[in-house]
Amino acid sequence: MTFDEFAEIAEQEIALLPQYVTDELTGGVLIDQSTYLHPRALTDDLYVLGMYSSGGLCGKQIILYYGSFMAVMGNSSNKAVRMQIRETLRHEFRHHLETRAGLFWKGTLIEEDADNLRKYYMRHAGNDSGPDSDPQRKN
């Protein structure tokens, strides 16, 4: 899948969402060509597909990493890539909505992401903790 095809699919998936979901997303949704290996990955098997950012010069924005999608799904069908784009966008928009609502830990995606990172460490390192005691995962 080319970068342009990927971007077009992302735009189509965003258009399916209700308008209120994008309210206050001042930096919009960006498609970055980079491959983003999670900074706390134990090997080369934990890629960041998308990220929500709520501060800085760009304001609130979502970034999809085309290179990461291709690293993980390069041989997959366009339909499978579309479904992963949809899932990733909805995940990042949920971070956006939780942030707007002032929800930052218990029962939120932040907690779920941290738990997923802990499970990753358990699979790869054979223990509960990983490199430090407060794992944070960027999706």
C-alpha positions in Angstrom: 0.0 0.0 0.0 1.4 3.4 -0.9 1.5 6.3 1.4 -1.2 8.1 -0.6 -3.5 5.1 -0.5 -2.9 4.9 3.3 -3.7 8.6 3.8 -6.9 8.4 1.7 -8.1 5.4 3.7 -7.4 7.4 6.9 -9.3 10.4 5.6 -12.3 8.1 4.7 -12.3 6.6 8.2 -12.2 10.0 9.9 -15.1 11.1 7.8 -17.2 8.2 9.3 -16.8 9.6 12.8 -19.3 12.1 14.3 -18.2 15.7 14.2 -18.0 16.1 18.0 -15.2 13.5 18.1 -12.8 15.9 16.3 -13.9 19.0 18.3 -10.8 20.7 19.9 -8.4 18.5 17.9 -6.5 21.7 17.1 -3.5 19.9 15.4 -5.7 17.6 13.4 -4.7 14.1 12.2 -1.3 13.8 10.7 0.1 10.9 8.6 3.8 10.5 9.3 5.9 8.3 7.0 8.1 7.3 9.9 8.5 3.8 11.4 8.3 4.3 15.1 9.7 1.5 17.3 8.4 1.9 20.8 11.2 3.4 22.9 10.8 0.7 25.5 10.6 -2.2 23.2 12.7 -5.2 24.2 13.2 -6.2 20.6 12.1 -4.9 17.2 8.5 -6.1 17.6 6.7 -3.3 19.3 5.8 -0.5 16.9 3.7 2.6 17.6 0.9 2.8 15.1 -0.6 6.0 16.3 -0.2 8.6 19.0 -2.4 11.2 20.7 -0.7 14.3 21.9 -2.5 17.0 23.9 0.2 19.6 24.4 3.0 21.5 22.8 3.1 23.8 19.9 0.8 21.7 17.7 -2.0 21.5 20.2 -4.1 18.4 20.4 -3.4 16.1 17.6 -3.3 12.5 16.4 -0.4 11.0 14.4 -0.6 7.8 12.4 2.8 6.2 11.5 2.6 4.9 8.0 6.0 3.2 8.3 5.0 1.4 11.5 1.8 0.1 9.8 3.9 -1.2 6.9 6.4 -2.8 9.2 3.6 -4.6 11.0 1.2 -5.2 8.1 3.2 -4.7 4.9 2.0 -8.0 3.4 -1.6 -7.7 4.6 -4.6 -7.0 2.4 -5.9 -3.4 2.0 -9.0 -4.5 3.9 -6.9 -5.7 6.9 -4.9 -2.4 6.8 -8.1 -0.4 6.7 -9.5 -2.2 9.7 -6.2 -1.5 11.7 -6.3 2.1 10.6 -9.9 2.3 11.9 -9.1 0.6 15.2 -6.0 2.8 15.7 -7.9 6.0 14.9 -10.7 5.1 17.3 -8.2 4.3 20.0 -6.5 7.6 19.6 -9.8 9.5 19.4 -10.8 7.8 22.6 -7.6 9.2 24.2 -8.7 12.6 22.9 -12.2 12.3 24.3 -10.9 11.0 27.7 -8.5 14.0 27.9 -11.3 16.4 27.1 -13.4 14.9 29.9 -10.5 15.1 32.4 -10.1 11.3 32.7 -6.4 10.4 33.1 -6.0 7.0 34.7 -8.4 4.6 36.4 -10.5 2.9 33.8 -9.1 4.8 30.9 -7.0 3.9 27.9 -3.9 5.1 29.7 -4.5 2.3 32.2 -5.3 -0.2 29.5 -2.2 0.8 27.5 0.0 0.4 30.6 -1.5 -3.0 31.2 -0.8 -4.0 27.5 2.8 -2.9 27.9 3.1 -5.0 31.1 1.7 -8.0 29.2 4.3 -7.4 26.5 7.1 -7.5 29.1 5.6 -10.7 30.6 5.7 -12.4 27.2 9.2 -11.3 26.3 11.0 -11.1 29.6 9.1 -13.7 31.6 8.2 -11.4 34.5 5.6 -8.8 35.7 7.6 -5.6 35.7 9.7 -4.8 32.6 12.5 -2.2 32.7 10.8 0.0 35.3 7.9 0.0 37.6 5.7 2.6 35.8 5.3 1.4 32.2 3.5 3.8 29.8 2.7 2.8 26.3 2.1 5.1 23.4 -0.2 3.6 20.8 
